[in-house]
Amino acid sequence: MSEKTPISAEELLTIANQMIKDHDAYLDGMLASSVDEKAGVMVFKGEYFLDENGLPTPKTTAVFNMFKYLAHQLSKQYTLQ
């Protein structure tokens, strides 16, 4: 198993947000605003596009899937400092 590269949360968010903008499923306003590491997995958080009642919208699913994609791609490469 290869070593993970230590990285600051700020640096990782910069990488993640560029990946979001470059992805085919990007939606205007989609942005990761924070990241935590839990049991070696990166957990990204940001705007989830909930409606006025706090319920999910179709955009919510797209954001969830994007954050899941980021977790899969970046957790195997990086660990938070």
MIRO-403474 format. One record per residue (C-alpha): residue in three letters; z, y, x. Coordinates in steps of 0.02 Angstrom, whole numbers, always signed. Each point is the difference from the previous one (the first is absolute). Example, Ala and Ser with C-alpha at 12.3 -4.5 7.8 and 13.67 -1.06 7.14 Angstrom:
# residues 2
+-----+--------+--------+--------+
! res !     pz !     py !     px !
+-----+--------+--------+--------+
! ala !   +390 !   -225 !   +615 !
! ser !    -33 !   +172 !    +69 !
+-----+--------+--------+--------+
END
This chain:
# residues 81
+-----+--------+--------+--------+
! res !     pz !     py !     px !
+-----+--------+--------+--------+
! met !     +0 !     +0 !     +0 !
! ser !    -47 !   +170 !    +69 !
! glu !   +120 !   +143 !    +28 !
! lys !     +5 !   +141 !   -126 !
! thr !    -21 !   +177 !    +63 !
! pro !   +149 !   +115 !    -32 !
! ile !    -52 !   +156 !    -95 !
! ser !    +85 !   +147 !    -86 !
! ala !     -7 !    +12 !   -189 !
! glu !    -95 !   +165 !    +17 !
! glu !   -134 !    -79 !   +112 !
! leu !    -16 !   -150 !   -115 !
! leu !    -20 !   +112 !   -153 !
! thr !   -140 !    +94 !    +88 !
! ile !    -91 !   -165 !    +33 !
! ala !    +34 !    -64 !   -177 !
! asn !    -61 !   +159 !    -84 !
! gln !   -160 !     -2 !   +101 !
! met !    -26 !   -182 !    -52 !
! ile !    +27 !    +51 !   -182 !
! lys !   -129 !   +140 !    +11 !
! asp !   -127 !   -115 !    +84 !
! his !    +23 !   -141 !   -127 !
! asp !   -128 !    -30 !   -139 !
! ala !   +140 !     -3 !   -130 !
! tyr !    +65 !   +174 !    +47 !
! leu !    +46 !   +113 !   -146 !
! asp !    +24 !   +187 !    +16 !
! gly !   +185 !    +34 !    +31 !
! met !    +39 !   -174 !    +66 !
! leu !   +123 !    +22 !   +144 !
! ala !   +138 !    -97 !    +86 !
! ser !   +148 !   +119 !    +19 !
! ser !   +129 !   -119 !    +75 !
! val !    +14 !   -169 !    +84 !
! asp !   +144 !   -120 !    +30 !
! glu !     +4 !   -169 !    +84 !
! lys !    +84 !   -143 !    -92 !
! ala !     +7 !   -173 !    +80 !
! gly !   -149 !    +44 !   +111 !
! val !   -108 !    +65 !   -144 !
! met !    -50 !   +182 !    -18 !
! val !    +40 !    +71 !   -172 !
! phe !   -100 !   +155 !    -42 !
! lys !    +47 !   +124 !   -137 !
! gly !    -87 !   +148 !    -78 !
! glu !    -69 !    +70 !   -162 !
! tyr !    -27 !   -138 !   -129 !
! phe !    -92 !   +104 !   -132 !
! leu !   +120 !    -38 !   -143 !
! asp !    -32 !    +79 !   -170 !
! glu !   +111 !   +132 !    -82 !
! asn !   +115 !   -139 !    -65 !
! gly !    +19 !    -78 !   +173 !
! leu !   -113 !   -147 !    -43 !
! pro !   -136 !    -72 !   +112 !
! thr !   -180 !    +58 !    -16 !
! pro !   -158 !    -87 !    +63 !
! lys !    +19 !   +102 !   +161 !
! thr !   +174 !    -75 !    +25 !
! thr !    -75 !   -172 !    +29 !
! ala !   -124 !    +72 !   +126 !
! val !   +141 !    +83 !    +98 !
! phe !   +107 !   -159 !     -3 !
! asn !   -147 !   -101 !    +66 !
! met !    -35 !   +128 !   +136 !
! phe !   +181 !     -2 !    +60 !
! lys !     -5 !   -191 !     -2 !
! tyr !   -159 !     +6 !   +105 !
! leu !    +85 !   +117 !   +125 !
! ala !   +151 !   -116 !    +10 !
! his !   -111 !   -150 !    +39 !
! gln !   -104 !    +92 !   +129 !
! leu !   +134 !   +101 !    +91 !
! ser !   +152 !   -117 !     -6 !
! lys !    -83 !   -122 !   +118 !
! gln !    -37 !   +137 !   +128 !
! tyr !   +151 !   +117 !     -3 !
! thr !   +188 !     +9 !     -8 !
! leu !    +95 !   +162 !    -38 !
! gln !    +95 !    +78 !   +145 !
+-----+--------+--------+--------+
END
